[in-house]
Amino acid sequence: MRRDSDPLGPLLRFENVGLRYGLGPEVLQDVTFDLEPGGFRFLMGPSGAGKTSLMRLMYLGQRPSRGYMRLFGRDVNTLPRRDRPPLRRRIGVVFQDYALLDHMTVFDNVALPLRVAKAPESEARRHVTELLAWVGLADHMQARPPTLSGGQKQRCAIARAVIGRPDLLLADEPTGNVDERMAVRLLRLFEELNKLGTTVVIATHSDFLAARHQHPRLLLDAGRVAELPPLVPAGEGA
């Protein structure tokens, strides 16, 4: 959902962006693409192609080594440190390490973004309860993350990322530890959020999901990005 203060133009822009860690070789090279407000993209590519590194740039978890990057109308290269947290709060993130708070219950982990935003507690309780039921965690609201399976932790992390209806949602292999039925259910959740105005980027290895859910792709290979149309399901387009 575009904020009134955002200028017209892409929500996210990369122009010839490169990224290297320390003195090592570039893991991303001359990456150039735009994400329009309200778009939905699958980020695909082989293991080691740099998908997680690209998503860290999108989340402001890493600065580009070179090139131009603009997010929510702000030049990331010149963005003061104090201005980064407000932009990050507009982004929902699901990374593969989940980053759940072990001392808090599932309910409190998911409610955290709403409480940070000072939403009324009654509203937070209603929304969190509904969302945890949707992702199959209704019976685990008072559990703590160390007692959960990998798939349950993943669904908790997804619920926390989407609960505040972020402007930008980034999910790195969000269906990797769940069965096919739950994977389809989670993609439906992302698509519903997208219909409400959230720009969505889903990193996945799954051709099945990309073909079932027809969205354009960003293909990352050898550190470079190509923009591709939706994946055609097997047996179609011949």
N, C-alpha and C positions, 0 to 999 in steps of 0.2 A: 504494500500500500504506500503510495507516494506521499511523503510529507510535504506540506505547503512550502517549506523552505528549500526543497530540492529543486535545482534548476532542471529545465527540460533536457532530455538526452538519456543515454544509457544509465542504468543503475550501477553498472560496473563496466569499466573499460580497461583493457590491456593493450598496450602498443609496444611491440618489440621488447617485451619483458624478458629478462634473463635472471636466473637464480643459481648461485653457487654457495656451497657451505665451506667457509674458510678458504683455503688455497686449492681446494679440489676442483674438478671439472664442473662445468655448468650442468645442472640437472634439468633446467628449463632453458630453452633457447628461442629468442625472438617470438615469444607467445603474443599473439594478436587476436583479439575477439571482443565483442560486446555482449553484455547481458541486458536485455531490455526489461523494464519493469513488468512484472507479471509473467515472465517467461518460465519455461520448464525445460531443463536440459539434462540428458544423461551424459556423464563424464565417463568415457570408456577407454580401455587401453590395457596392454599386458602388465603383469606385475613388474614393478621397478620402473615403470614409464614416468613416474613423477606425479601421479594423481594426488597423493596426500600432500606433497609439497605445493602443488597448485592451489589446493584448498586452503592450506595454511596462509598463503598470500591473500586469498579472498577474505579470510577471517581476520586479517591484520595480525596474525601470529608470527609473521615473518615479513621483512621488508625486501622488495626486489633488489637485486644486485645492480641492475641497470634497467633502462626503459621507463615507460610511463604507465602509471596505474592510477585510476580514478574510481572512487567509491562514494555513492550517495552525493555526488557533486563535489567531492573534496579530493585534492591532489594528495595521494598517499605519501609520495616522496617528501613533501614539505609539511606533512601533518604534524603539529606539535604533539608531544606525548600526552599532554592533558586532554587532548581532543579525541584520543583513541577509544577510551572506555565508552563514551556515549554512542559512538558508531557501533562498537561491538555489541552493545545491548540491543541493537536492531537486527542482530544476526542470531539465528538458531543454529547450533552446531552439533552434529553427531559424529564423533571420531571413534576409531576402533578401540581405543582404550577406555571409552565410556565416560571417564572422569566423574563418576558418581561420588558423593560424599558418604563414606562408610558409616559415620556416626549418626547419620540421619535416616529416617524411614524412607521407604519408596514414596509414600505420600508427600513427605516434606521435601524430598529431592525434586519432585515434579512441581510442587507448589512454589519453589524458590524464586523463579523468574517473576511470578505474579506478586510475591511478597516484596521483592526488590522494587517493583513498580508501584508498590503501595496500593494494590487492589484490595477492595474490601474482603475480609476473611470469609464471609458467607459466599461471596462470588467465587473466590479461589477454591473453596471446598466443593462447590457444585461442579465447576469445570474440571477440576482434577479427578473427582470421582467418576465423572462421565468418561473422561479420556482413558483412565486406567481400566475401566470396563472394556472400552473399545480395543485396547491393545492386549487384553487377556490377563490383566494383573489385578482384577478386582479382589481376589483372595489373598493378595500379597501386599496390601497397602501399608501394613504396619511392620513388614519385614525390613531388614536392613541389607544393603547390597552384598555383603560377604556370604549371606545365606542363599543368594539367588544363583540360578544357572547362567551360563553365558547368554543364552537367548533371552532370558528374563531381564538381565542387566541391559541388554541392547534395547529391548522394548521400553524399559524405564528411561533410558537416555533419550530415545526418540520422543517419548511423551514430554520430557522436560524441554526438549528443543522446540516443540511445536506449541506448547501450552499458551505462550504469549502472542501467538500469531505474528511471528517476526516478519520484517520486510524482506529478508533474505534467509533461506534455509539451505544449509550445506550438510549433506549426509554422506559419509564415507563408508561404503558397503553396508548400508543399514539393514539389509536382509540376509547378511552372510551367515547368521547363526539361528535362523528360523526356518520352519518348513515352508513348502510352496504355498500352502493355503494362507499362512500368516504373512508371507512375503507379499502376496497379492493384496491382502487386507491393508497392510502398511502402505503400499503404493497408492491405494485408494485414499488413505488418509492424507498423503502428500498432495494428491490431486485435488482433494477438497480444499485444502489449505491454499493451493495455488489459485483456485477459483475465487477465493476471498481476496486475492491480490498479492500473495507472497510469491516472490521469485524463488524458484527451486532448482538446486543442482544436486543430482544424485550420482555418486560414483559407484559403478557396479561392473562386475565381470559377467553378469547374467544376460546373455543374448535373449533368453526366454522372456525376462521381464521387459527388456527394451523393445522387443517385438510385440509383446502383448499390450504395452502402454505406449502409444504412438507419439513420441516426443523427439525433437531434433537432438542430435548428438554432438558432443565435443570429443573427438578422438585424439588421445594423447599417445604419441609414440616417439621414442628416442628424443624426448624433451621438447617436441614441437606439437602444436595443436592444429587440427583440421576440423572445420565445421561441416557436419554431414546431416542429411535429412533423416527422418525416422527410419529405423530398421524395418525392412519389409518381412512380415512373417513367412516362414517356410511354405513354399507352394503358391505364393502370390507373386505377382509382378513378373512372371516368366514370359 
